[in-house]
Amino acid sequence: MQEVAALFGPIHGIVWLFGVFATWRDPRRTTGIAVCAAVPGIGGLLALRALDRADAQAPNPHAPADPAGSGRHAAPSATRGRS
């Protein structure tokens, strides 16, 4: 068991550091998310959830415009262009 801990301990530490640094470099992060990422154990998972929520709340700049403001995309009229 000691050999397994000696092998996976440093790997676990490097992965934790990677998660912290990746969160800190993310442009969507806030101070709270960065501090949360530094918490050993569950901090990285909580930071990922917070970043996902930030994505869900951000407006999509690539979405097509809705001129009617109804939240739906209007279907083209079947009679348009006919006389």
DSSP file (Angstrom, degrees, kcal/mol; ACC not computed):
  #  RESIDUE AA STRUCTURE BP1 BP2  ACC     N-H-->O    O-->H-N    N-H-->O    O-->H-N    TCO  KAPPA ALPHA  PHI   PSI    X-CA   Y-CA   Z-CA
    1    1 A M     >        0   0    0      0, 0.0     4,-2.0     0, 0.0     5,-0.2   0.000 360.0 360.0 360.0 -32.4    0.0    0.0    0.0
    2    2 A Q  H  >  +     0   0    0      1,-0.2     4,-2.1     2,-0.2     5,-0.1   0.844 360.0  53.7 -67.6 -33.0    2.9    2.4    0.7
    3    3 A E  H  > S+     0   0    0      2,-0.2     4,-1.5     1,-0.2    -1,-0.2   0.883 107.6  50.6 -68.2 -37.7    4.2    2.0   -2.9
    4    4 A V  H  > S+     0   0    0      2,-0.2     4,-3.0     1,-0.2     5,-0.3   0.924 111.7  47.3 -65.6 -43.8    0.8    2.9   -4.3
    5    5 A A  H  X S+     0   0    0     -4,-2.0     4,-2.0     1,-0.2    -2,-0.2   0.878 109.9  53.5 -64.7 -37.2    0.6    6.0   -2.1
    6    6 A A  H  < S+     0   0    0     -4,-2.1    -1,-0.2    -5,-0.2    -2,-0.2   0.815 115.3  41.1 -67.6 -29.2    4.2    6.9   -3.1
    7    7 A L  H  X S+     0   0    0     -4,-1.5     4,-0.8    -3,-0.1    -2,-0.2   0.925 122.1  36.1 -82.0 -49.1    3.2    6.7   -6.8
    8    8 A F  H  X S+     0   0    0     -4,-3.0     4,-2.6     1,-0.2     5,-0.2   0.675 102.3  73.2 -85.4 -17.1   -0.2    8.4   -6.7
    9    9 A G  H  X S+     0   0    0     -4,-2.0     4,-2.1    -5,-0.3    -1,-0.2   0.962 102.7  39.9 -60.6 -53.7    0.5   11.1   -4.1
   10   10 A P  H  > S+     0   0    0      0, 0.0     4,-2.2     0, 0.0    -1,-0.2   0.866 115.5  52.7 -64.9 -34.7    2.7   13.2   -6.3
   11   11 A I  H  X S+     0   0    0     -4,-0.8     4,-2.3     2,-0.2    -2,-0.2   0.927 109.4  49.4 -64.9 -43.5    0.4   12.6   -9.3
   12   12 A H  H  X S+     0   0    0     -4,-2.6     4,-2.2     1,-0.2    -1,-0.2   0.897 110.9  50.3 -61.5 -41.4   -2.6   13.7   -7.3
   13   13 A G  H  X S+     0   0    0     -4,-2.1     4,-2.3     2,-0.2    -1,-0.2   0.888 110.2  48.9 -65.0 -40.2   -0.8   16.9   -6.2
   14   14 A I  H  X S+     0   0    0     -4,-2.2     4,-2.4     2,-0.2    -2,-0.2   0.901 111.0  49.9 -67.5 -40.5    0.2   17.8   -9.7
   15   15 A V  H  X S+     0   0    0     -4,-2.3     4,-2.2     2,-0.2    -2,-0.2   0.895 110.4  50.9 -65.0 -39.6   -3.4   17.3  -10.9
   16   16 A W  H  X S+     0   0    0     -4,-2.2     4,-2.2     2,-0.2    -2,-0.2   0.930 111.0  48.0 -62.3 -46.0   -4.7   19.5   -8.0
   17   17 A L  H  X S+     0   0    0     -4,-2.3     4,-2.8     1,-0.2     5,-0.3   0.895 109.4  53.5 -61.9 -39.9   -2.2   22.2   -8.9
   18   18 A F  H  X S+     0   0    0     -4,-2.4     4,-2.7     1,-0.2     5,-0.2   0.922 108.8  49.4 -60.4 -44.0   -3.2   22.0  -12.6
   19   19 A G  H  X S+     0   0    0     -4,-2.2     4,-1.9     2,-0.2    -2,-0.2   0.894 112.0  48.3 -62.1 -40.9   -6.8   22.5  -11.6
   20   20 A V  H  X S+     0   0    0     -4,-2.2     4,-2.4     2,-0.2    -2,-0.2   0.949 115.4  43.2 -65.0 -49.6   -6.0   25.5   -9.5
   21   21 A F  H  X S+     0   0    0     -4,-2.8     4,-1.6     1,-0.2    -2,-0.2   0.882 112.7  52.7 -66.5 -38.0   -3.8   27.2  -12.2
   22   22 A A  H  X S+     0   0    0     -4,-2.7     4,-0.7    -5,-0.3    -1,-0.2   0.891 111.5  47.1 -64.5 -38.6   -6.3   26.4  -14.9
   23   23 A T  H >< S+     0   0    0     -4,-1.9     3,-0.9    -5,-0.2     6,-0.2   0.923 110.3  51.9 -67.4 -44.0   -9.1   28.0  -12.9
   24   24 A W  H 3< S+     0   0    0     -4,-2.4    -1,-0.2     1,-0.2    -2,-0.2   0.796 110.8  48.7 -64.0 -28.0   -7.0   31.1  -12.1
   25   25 A R  H 3< S+     0   0    0     -4,-1.6    -1,-0.2    -5,-0.2    -2,-0.2   0.600  85.2 107.8 -87.3 -11.7   -6.2   31.5  -15.8
   26   26 A D    X<  -     0   0    0     -3,-0.9     3,-1.3    -4,-0.7    -3,-0.0  -0.498  65.8-144.7 -69.9 128.5   -9.9   31.2  -16.9
   27   27 A P  T 3  S+     0   0    0      0, 0.0    -1,-0.1     0, 0.0    -4,-0.0   0.712  96.2  59.1 -68.8 -18.2  -11.2   34.6  -18.0
   28   28 A R  T 3  S+     0   0    0     -5,-0.0    -2,-0.1     2,-0.0    -5,-0.0   0.551  83.4 111.6 -84.4  -7.4  -14.7   33.8  -16.6
   29   29 A R    <   -     0   0    0     -3,-1.3     2,-0.2    -6,-0.2    -5,-0.0  -0.278  50.6-157.1 -73.2 152.1  -13.5   33.2  -13.1
   30   30 A T     >  -     0   0    0      1,-0.1     4,-2.2    -2,-0.0     5,-0.2  -0.652  37.6 -98.1-112.1 175.4  -14.3   35.5  -10.2
   31   31 A T  H  > S+     0   0    0     -2,-0.2     4,-2.4     1,-0.2     5,-0.2   0.906 124.7  52.9 -62.3 -40.6  -12.3   35.9   -7.0
   32   32 A G  H  > S+     0   0    0      1,-0.2     4,-2.3     2,-0.2    -1,-0.2   0.890 108.9  48.4 -62.5 -40.5  -14.7   33.5   -5.2
   33   33 A I  H  > S+     0   0    0      2,-0.2     4,-2.1     1,-0.2    -1,-0.2   0.898 111.0  51.0 -67.3 -39.9  -14.2   30.8   -7.9
   34   34 A A  H  X S+     0   0    0     -4,-2.2     4,-0.8     2,-0.2    -2,-0.2   0.906 112.6  45.5 -64.8 -41.3  -10.4   31.1   -7.7
   35   35 A V  H >< S+     0   0    0     -4,-2.4     3,-0.6     1,-0.2     4,-0.4   0.898 111.1  53.7 -67.5 -39.6  -10.4   30.8   -3.9
   36   36 A C  H >< S+     0   0    0     -4,-2.3     3,-1.4     1,-0.2    -2,-0.2   0.879 103.0  57.2 -61.6 -38.7  -12.8   27.8   -4.2
   37   37 A A  H 3< S+     0   0    0     -4,-2.1    -1,-0.2     1,-0.3     7,-0.2   0.780  99.9  59.4 -64.3 -26.6  -10.5   26.1   -6.6
   38   38 A A  T << S+     0   0    0     -4,-0.8    -1,-0.3    -3,-0.6    -2,-0.2   0.580  78.3 105.7 -81.2  -8.8   -7.7   26.2   -4.0
   39   39 A V  S <> S-     0   0    0     -3,-1.4     4,-1.2    -4,-0.4     5,-0.4  -0.593  77.3-121.5 -72.7 122.3   -9.6   24.2   -1.5
   40   40 A P  T  4 S+     0   0    0      0, 0.0     2,-1.3     0, 0.0    -1,-0.1  -0.302  83.0  11.3 -63.6 147.1   -8.2   20.7   -1.3
   41   41 A G  T  4 S+     0   0    0      1,-0.2     4,-0.2     2,-0.0     3,-0.1  -0.640 138.0  17.4  93.7 -82.0  -10.5   17.8   -2.1
   42   42 A I  T  > S+     0   0    0     -2,-1.3     4,-2.2     1,-0.1     5,-0.2   0.502  96.8  93.6-107.1  -6.9  -13.7   19.3   -3.5
   43   43 A G  H  X S+     0   0    0     -4,-1.2     4,-2.5     1,-0.2     5,-0.2   0.873  84.6  52.3 -59.0 -41.8  -12.6   22.8   -4.5
   44   44 A G  H  > S+     0   0    0     -5,-0.4     4,-2.1    -7,-0.2    -1,-0.2   0.900 110.6  47.7 -62.9 -41.0  -11.8   21.9   -8.1
   45   45 A L  H  > S+     0   0    0     -4,-0.2     4,-2.1     2,-0.2    -1,-0.2   0.904 112.6  48.9 -67.3 -40.6  -15.2   20.3   -8.6
   46   46 A L  H  X S+     0   0    0     -4,-2.2     4,-2.2     1,-0.2    -2,-0.2   0.889 110.4  51.4 -65.3 -38.1  -17.0   23.3   -7.1
   47   47 A A  H  X S+     0   0    0     -4,-2.5     4,-2.4    -5,-0.2    -2,-0.2   0.902 108.7  51.1 -65.6 -40.5  -15.0   25.7   -9.2
   48   48 A L  H  X S+     0   0    0     -4,-2.1     4,-2.2     2,-0.2    -2,-0.2   0.906 109.9  49.7 -62.8 -41.1  -15.9   23.7  -12.4
   49   49 A R  H  X S+     0   0    0     -4,-2.1     4,-2.2     2,-0.2    -1,-0.2   0.905 110.8  49.8 -63.5 -40.8  -19.6   23.9  -11.4
   50   50 A A  H  X S+     0   0    0     -4,-2.2     4,-2.0     1,-0.2    -2,-0.2   0.895 110.4  49.7 -65.9 -39.3  -19.4   27.6  -10.8
   51   51 A L  H  X S+     0   0    0     -4,-2.4     4,-1.8     2,-0.2    -1,-0.2   0.872 109.2  52.6 -67.2 -36.0  -17.7   28.1  -14.2
   52   52 A D  H  X S+     0   0    0     -4,-2.2     4,-2.2     2,-0.2    -2,-0.2   0.902 108.8  49.6 -64.4 -40.4  -20.4   26.1  -15.9
   53   53 A R  H  X S+     0   0    0     -4,-2.2     4,-1.8     1,-0.2    -2,-0.2   0.877 107.7  54.4 -64.8 -36.6  -23.1   28.3  -14.3
   54   54 A A  H  X S+     0   0    0     -4,-2.0     4,-1.1     1,-0.2    -1,-0.2   0.883 108.8  49.1 -64.0 -37.2  -21.2   31.3  -15.5
   55   55 A D  H  < S+     0   0    0     -4,-1.8     3,-0.3     1,-0.2    -2,-0.2   0.908 109.9  50.8 -65.7 -42.1  -21.4   29.9  -19.0
   56   56 A A  H  < S+     0   0    0     -4,-2.2    -2,-0.2     1,-0.2    -1,-0.2   0.820 113.3  45.3 -67.4 -30.6  -25.1   29.2  -18.7
   57   57 A Q  H  < S+     0   0    0     -4,-1.8    -1,-0.2    -5,-0.1    -2,-0.2   0.668  93.1  95.2 -87.4 -17.7  -25.8   32.8  -17.6
   58   58 A A  S  < S-     0   0    0     -4,-1.1     2,-0.1    -3,-0.3    -3,-0.0  -0.501  83.5-110.5 -75.4 140.7  -23.6   34.5  -20.2
   59   59 A P        -     0   0    0      0, 0.0    -1,-0.1     0, 0.0    -2,-0.1  -0.418  29.1-118.2 -68.3 147.5  -25.4   35.7  -23.3
   60   60 A N    >   -     0   0    0      1,-0.1     3,-1.2    -2,-0.1    -5,-0.0  -0.780  21.1-165.7 -89.5 111.1  -24.5   33.8  -26.5
   61   61 A P  T 3  S+     0   0    0      0, 0.0    -1,-0.1     0, 0.0    -3,-0.0   0.654  87.3  55.3 -71.9 -12.2  -22.9   36.2  -28.9
   62   62 A H  T 3  S+     0   0    0      2,-0.1     3,-0.1    -3,-0.0    -2,-0.0   0.403  80.3 112.2-100.2   1.9  -23.3   33.7  -31.8
   63   63 A A  S <  S-     0   0    0     -3,-1.2     3,-0.1     1,-0.1     2,-0.1  -0.499  76.7-106.1 -74.8 143.4  -27.1   33.3  -31.4
   64   64 A P        -     0   0    0      0, 0.0    -1,-0.1     0, 0.0     2,-0.1  -0.382  41.0-101.7 -67.7 148.6  -29.2   34.6  -34.2
   65   65 A A        -     0   0    0      1,-0.1    -3,-0.0    -3,-0.1     0, 0.0  -0.383  22.7-144.0 -70.9 147.2  -31.1   37.8  -33.5
   66   66 A D    >   -     0   0    0      1,-0.1     3,-0.9    -2,-0.1     5,-0.1  -0.871  15.2-175.5-112.4  95.1  -34.8   37.6  -32.7
   67   67 A P  T 3  S+     0   0    0      0, 0.0    -1,-0.1     0, 0.0     6,-0.1   0.797  82.6  53.3 -65.3 -27.5  -36.3   40.8  -34.2
   68   68 A A  T 3  S-     0   0    0      4,-0.2     5,-0.1     1,-0.0    -2,-0.0   0.720  98.6-136.9 -79.7 -20.2  -39.8   40.0  -32.8
   69   69 A G    <   +     0   0    0     -3,-0.9    -1,-0.0     3,-0.1    -3,-0.0   0.688  68.1 122.0  74.1  18.1  -38.4   39.7  -29.2
   70   70 A S  S    S-     0   0    0      2,-0.3     3,-0.1     1,-0.0    -1,-0.1   0.597  80.6-117.2 -89.3 -11.1  -40.6   36.6  -28.6
   71   71 A G  S    S+     0   0    0      1,-0.3     2,-0.3    -5,-0.1    -1,-0.0   0.414  86.3  94.0  88.3  -3.5  -37.8   34.2  -27.8
   72   72 A R  S    S-     0   0    0     -6,-0.0     2,-0.6     0, 0.0    -1,-0.3  -0.847  78.5-117.3-119.8 158.0  -38.6   32.1  -30.8
   73   73 A H        -     0   0    0     -2,-0.3     2,-0.2    -3,-0.1    -7,-0.1  -0.839  34.4-124.8 -93.7 126.3  -37.3   32.1  -34.3
   74   74 A A        -     0   0    0     -2,-0.6     3,-0.1     1,-0.1    -1,-0.0  -0.484  18.5-129.1 -74.1 136.6  -40.0   32.9  -36.8
   75   75 A A        -     0   0    0     -2,-0.2    -1,-0.1     1,-0.1     3,-0.1  -0.586  34.3 -97.8 -79.7 146.5  -40.6   30.4  -39.6
   76   76 A P        -     0   0    0      0, 0.0     2,-0.2     0, 0.0    -1,-0.1  -0.382  43.4-106.9 -64.8 143.3  -40.7   31.9  -43.1
   77   77 A S        -     0   0    0      1,-0.1     3,-0.4    -2,-0.1    -3,-0.0  -0.479  16.1-145.2 -73.0 138.8  -44.1   32.5  -44.4
   78   78 A A  S    S+     0   0    0      1,-0.2    -1,-0.1    -2,-0.2     0, 0.0   0.756  99.3  48.2 -75.3 -24.3  -45.4   30.1  -47.1
   79   79 A T  S >  S+     0   0    0      2,-0.1     3,-1.7     4,-0.0    -1,-0.2   0.502  81.6 119.5 -95.9  -3.5  -47.3   32.8  -48.9
   80   80 A R  T 3  S+     0   0    0     -3,-0.4     3,-0.1     1,-0.3     0, 0.0  -0.387  78.6  17.8 -63.9 134.0  -44.5   35.4  -49.0
   81   81 A G  T 3  S+     0   0    0      1,-0.3     2,-0.3    -2,-0.1    -1,-0.3   0.384  97.9 115.6  89.2  -3.7  -43.5   36.4  -52.5
   82   82 A R    <         0   0    0     -3,-1.7    -1,-0.3     1,-0.1    -3,-0.0  -0.724 360.0 360.0 -98.8 150.7  -46.7   35.1  -54.2
   83   83 A S              0   0    0     -2,-0.3    -1,-0.1    -3,-0.1    -3,-0.0   0.392 360.0 360.0-106.0 360.0  -49.2   37.3  -55.9
